[in-house]
């Protein structure tokens, strides 16, 4: 996640971005093959996310939680 997004979330989800200990930003070209794999996300929420992604040109997905394990992975399809 970029610094500008962290700054925008400051005061909304956390007091200071120094509380964020792990962040990941991925840029996917939706015109190429890619895969989104559910790693434990609630199925209704996952389906809603897939529907949302399929109808938008640009999507920012932010998952905020105490990190125990990743719920979603996104990457290039090989």
C-alpha positions in Angstrom: 0.0 0.0 0.0 1.4 3.3 -0.9 2.2 6.1 1.6 -0.6 8.3 0.2 -3.2 5.6 1.0 -1.8 5.2 4.5 -2.0 8.9 5.0 -5.6 8.9 3.9 -6.5 6.2 6.3 -4.8 7.9 9.3 -7.3 8.7 11.9 -9.9 6.5 10.3 -8.5 3.0 10.8 -5.4 3.7 13.0 -4.0 6.7 14.9 -0.7 6.8 13.1 0.7 4.9 10.1 3.5 3.7 12.2 1.0 1.2 13.6 1.0 -0.6 10.2 3.6 -3.3 10.4 3.0 -5.0 7.1 1.7 -3.7 3.7 1.6 -5.0 0.2 0.7 -3.3 -3.0 0.0 -5.1 -6.2 -0.8 -3.7 -9.6 -2.6 -6.1 -11.9 -3.2 -5.5 -15.7 -6.8 -6.7 -15.9 -6.4 -7.1 -19.7 -4.1 -10.0 -19.0 -4.9 -13.4 -17.4 -4.7 -13.2 -13.6 -6.0 -15.2 -10.7 -7.6 -14.2 -7.4 -7.5 -17.0 -4.8 -9.6 -17.1 -1.7 -7.5 -17.9 1.3 -10.2 -18.0 3.9 -12.3 -14.9 3.2 -16.1 -15.2 3.8 -17.5 -16.6 0.6 -20.3 -14.0 0.3 -17.7 -11.2 0.7 -15.4 -12.9 -1.8 -18.2 -13.3 -4.4 -19.1 -9.6 -3.8 -15.5 -8.6 -4.4 -15.3 -10.6 -7.6 -18.6 -9.1 -8.9 -17.3 -5.6 -8.0 -13.9 -6.2 -9.8 -15.6 -7.5 -12.9 -17.6 -4.3 -13.4 -15.0 -1.7 -12.6 -11.9 -0.3 -14.5 -10.0 0.5 -11.3 -10.2 -1.1 -7.9 -8.5 -0.5 -4.6 -8.9 -3.4 -2.2 -7.8 -2.7 1.4 -7.8 -5.4 4.0 -7.3 -4.2 7.6 -6.9 -6.6 10.4 -4.5 -8.1 12.9 -2.3 -10.3 10.6 -2.8 -14.0 11.4 -2.9 -15.2 7.8 -3.6 -13.8 4.4 -7.2 -14.1 3.2 -6.6 -13.3 -0.4 -3.8 -13.6 -2.9 -3.7 -11.8 -6.3 -1.2 -12.4 -9.0 -0.4 -13.1 -12.5 -1.7 -16.3 -13.9 0.9 -18.6 -15.3 
